[in-house]
Amino acid sequence: MKKIALLVLVGMMVVGAWAISCPAEEKAAGAPVVAEAPKILGVGDKVADFKLADGLTGKEVSFGKDFLGKSKLLAISFMNTSCSACNAEVRLLSVLARKNPDLKVIAMAVDSRGEAMVKGYNENNKFNVSYVLDPEFTQPRRYGFNYTPGLILADSAGKIVVVKGGFNPVADGDMLRKEIESRLK
C-alpha cells in the first residue's frame, strides 16, 4: 500500500512539473493557462482610466472625462477614512490645493461602506478634494499598492510623475509640499 501511495505521489509530481514547464500551446486542450499579472503602472506611464462612483453623489465619474486635463497637476490619494496616515496626507493635499488652484486632488476611498463613510468623513473634515469610491481596491493595485495611503501625482496629460506609498507627516510632509510646489511653478 505504501509503494502504491509513493508511486501516485511521484506521478503527481512529474505531471505537476510538466504542467508548470510546458508552454501553453503544448498543454492538453481545456487545461488552465495562467495569465500574466497585469503591468504595475509607475512613473512615466499614463494614469489608468477608471469609472467609479463619486463619493458624495454616487454618480459615475471617469478619470478621462472628469479629471484629465482639468488642472496642471493631479494628485490621487488612495485612502481609507479610518486611516490616520491617510487623513494626514489628504489634509496636506487639501491645504496645498487651496493655495494652488492648478492642483486637483482626488481622494480615492477604498472604504467597504462606501458613500455612507465618505459623506460623514467629508462633513467632519471639509477637505478641498474630490472623492471617488473604490471599495474593491482595484485602482491602488494597478500602481502596486496593497495598503493605504498610496499617492500618485500626474501632469495635465495624465503622465505619472510621482508614485509614493505610505505617509509620515513629519518625514513626508515637507518633501511632498516641495514636490508639488516645484511642479506648479
N, C-alpha and C positions, 0 to 999 in steps of 0.2 A: 504494500500500500504506500509506503514511504517513497519507493522508487517511482511509482506512478505519479505521485504528487510532485516529486522532483522533476520528472520529465515534462509534466504540464507546465511547471514554473519556468523551466529553461525554454520551452517552446513559446511561452508568452513573452519572455524577454527577447527572443530572436524576432518575433513578429513585431514587437514594440520598437526595437531598434531599426527594423526595416521601415516601419511606418514613419519614423522620425527622419531618417536619412533619405528616403526615396522621394524624388521630385514628384510634384503633384500630378503631372501628366502620366507617370508610371503607376500611380495608385489605382486600385480597382475602382470601377465606376461606383459612385454612391459613397465612397469613403470621404469623410470630412476633410476639408482642406482648411488649415489655419490661415486666416488673413493676417497680413502685416499690420502692425499697430499704426494708427494714423500719425502723421508727422506732427511733432510738437512745434508750435509756432514760436518764433523768437525775434530778436532784433533783426530788422531788415525785411521781415515778412509783412504781409498785409494783415490787418485785423480781420478775423473770420466774421463774415456776415452772420447775423442772428436775427431771429424773430422770436421775441419773448413778450411777456405781459408787462405793461407799465406797472410799477409797484404801488401806485396810488389810485389809478383809474381802472386797471385791469385790461385796458385796451392794448392790442398788439402794437408793438413798435419794432422797427428793424434798424440795425446799425446803418446800413447803406442809405436808407431813406430818411431816417430821423436824426442821425448824428454826423455821418460822414460829410466833411467839407463845411460844416457849420461853425467851426472855430479853428484857430491856428494850432491849438494843442488839445488833445483829448486824453483824459485820464479815466481808465476803467479800473475801479477798485472792486475786487471780488471779496465780498464781506458777508458777515453774519451779524444780525442786530444784537446778539448776546455776547459778542466777542469784544473785549475791551481794547485790544490792539487794533481791531477793525474800526472801532469807534474813534480812536485817536487819529488814525490815518484819514478817515473820512472827514473828521473835524478840521484837520490841517488842510486837506484839499478844498474844503468848503471855504475856509478863510482865504486861501490863495485864489479861488475862483471869484470871490467878491472883489478882491484887489485887481484881478486881471480878467477883464471881460473876454479875452481871447482864449481862456481856459474853460473847457466844458468838462464837467465831472459826471461820470455815470457810476453810481453805486449799484453793483450787481449783487443783489441779496440772494443768498443761497438758502435762506430760511425755509424749512419744510412747511411752516404755517403760512408762508407767502404774504399775501396782501394784508391780512389782519395784523401781522407782526410789523410790517413796514409802515403801515399807516400810523400805528402807535409810536414807533420809533421816530418817524418824521415829526409828529406832533410834539414830542418831547425835545427834539434837537433842532428843528428848523434849519437844517443844513441847506446850503445852496448847491444842491445836486439833483440829478435825475435818477430815479430809482427804476430798475428793471428786476424782474424776478427770474431766478434760475434754480428752483428747488431741486432739480435733478443733478446739479453741479456739472452740467455739460460743458459750459464755456470755460471755467477755470482749468479743466483738464486739457483743453486744447493748447494751453500755454504751459503745461507741466505742473500745475498746482493740484495738490491733493489736500490742501489746507487753506485756511484764511488767516490773515489777509494776503492777497496777492494783488499786484498792481502792474498794469501796462500803461505806458504813455505812447501816443501815436500822433503823427503830424496830421495836417489837414487832409492829406491824401490817404490816410489810413495806414501809413507805413509805421511799423512799431520801432520806436527809438529807445525804449527802456522796458525791461521786464525785471520786476523785483518782488521777491517773496518776503513775507513777514514785515513787521513794523515795530520798531522800538522808538518811542517819541524822542528820547534823548539822542540816541545814536543816528537815527534815520531822519529826524525832522529837519535839521539844517541841510543835510545832503539833498533831500527831496525838494525843499524850498529853493535851494540854489539851482538845482537841475531844471526845475520848471521855469523859474525866472530867467535863466540864461537862454532857454529855448523860446521865450516870449519877447526877447529884445528885438 
